[in-house]
Amino acid sequence: MKRIQNYLIKAREAEPLSWDQHRQESMGFITLCSTITAWSELASECRNKNDWNNFAKYVLTEVQEIGNEIKEAKK
C-alpha cells in the first residue's frame, strides 16, 4: 500500500511551507479520504455478523498497514 508513506516522505523532504510540501500532504489526505469512502461503501453491503467480522478484519489490517507506513515515514 505504500502510497501514503511516499506522500509523507516527499512532504518531509520538501522545503517547509512550499507548494510541493502542501501538495504532497494534500495527496496523502486525499488518499486517506478515498480509502475511508471505499470502506464506508463496503460497510453498507454487510448484511450479517459474518460479513461484519470479515469486514472488520480487512479494515483493521489496512489500518495497521497505514499506521506502519506513517511510522516509517517519520523515521
C-alpha positions as CSV (number, residue, x, y, z in Angstrom):
1,M,0.0,0.0,0.0
2,K,3.0,2.4,0.4
3,R,1.0,5.3,-1.2
4,I,0.6,7.3,2.0
5,Q,4.2,6.7,3.0
6,N,5.5,8.1,-0.2
7,Y,3.5,11.3,0.1
8,L,4.6,11.8,3.7
9,I,8.3,11.2,2.8
10,K,8.1,13.6,-0.1
11,A,6.3,16.2,2.1
12,R,9.0,15.9,4.7
13,E,11.8,16.3,2.1
14,A,10.2,19.3,0.5
15,E,11.0,22.9,1.6
16,P,8.9,23.9,4.6
17,L,5.7,25.7,3.7
18,S,6.4,25.2,0.0
19,W,3.8,24.3,-2.7
20,D,5.4,20.9,-3.1
21,Q,5.1,20.2,0.6
22,H,1.5,21.3,0.6
23,R,0.7,19.2,-2.5
24,Q,2.2,16.0,-1.0
25,E,0.4,16.4,2.3
26,S,-2.9,17.1,0.3
27,M,-2.3,13.9,-1.8
28,G,-1.9,11.9,1.4
29,F,-5.1,13.3,2.8
30,I,-7.0,12.6,-0.4
31,T,-5.7,9.0,-0.4
32,L,-7.0,8.6,3.2
33,C,-10.3,10.1,2.3
34,S,-10.7,7.8,-0.7
35,T,-9.8,4.8,1.4
36,I,-12.3,5.7,4.1
37,T,-15.0,6.3,1.5
38,A,-14.4,2.9,0.0
39,W,-14.7,1.3,3.5
40,S,-17.9,3.2,4.0
41,E,-19.4,1.7,0.8
42,L,-18.2,-1.8,1.7
43,A,-19.7,-1.4,5.2
44,S,-23.1,-0.6,3.7
45,E,-23.0,-4.0,1.9
46,C,-22.5,-6.0,5.1
47,R,-25.7,-8.0,5.9
48,N,-24.9,-10.3,8.7
49,K,-22.4,-10.9,11.6
50,N,-20.1,-12.9,9.3
51,D,-19.9,-10.1,6.8
52,W,-19.2,-7.6,9.6
53,N,-16.4,-9.8,11.1
54,N,-14.7,-10.2,7.7
55,F,-15.0,-6.5,7.0
56,A,-13.6,-5.6,10.4
57,K,-10.6,-7.9,9.9
58,Y,-10.0,-6.4,6.5
59,V,-10.2,-2.8,7.7
60,L,-8.1,-3.4,10.8
61,T,-5.4,-5.0,8.7
62,E,-5.4,-1.9,6.4
63,V,-5.3,0.4,9.4
64,Q,-2.3,-1.4,10.8
65,E,-0.6,-1.1,7.4
66,I,-1.3,2.6,7.2
67,G,-0.1,3.1,10.8
68,N,3.2,1.3,9.9
69,E,3.6,3.5,6.8
70,I,3.2,6.6,8.9
71,K,5.8,5.3,11.5
72,E,8.2,4.5,8.7
73,A,7.8,7.9,7.1
74,K,8.6,9.7,10.4
75,K,12.0,7.9,10.6
